[in-house]
Amino acid sequence: MPTPEEARLLERIRELEEMNSRLQDKLDMIWAVLEPEYQFPDEVEDGDDSNGLVQIQGIQ
């Protein structure tokens, strides 16, 4: 039997997983709209090793 603290944490995890699922569904819908217009890079240009990725750095 989980302690009250464990039960509270398990409930919070369940809530977050549900929220994550809803957000993923929304992202999937957005991607369904954007994908036909998105151009996948066929090949990487010389000197560009980013593979189409963008580096995001946090503000400190």
PyMOL commands that set and color helices and strands:
alter all, ss='L'
color gray80, all
select helices_A, chain A and resi 4-37
alter helices_A, ss='H'
color red, helices_A
deselect
rebuild
show_as cartoon
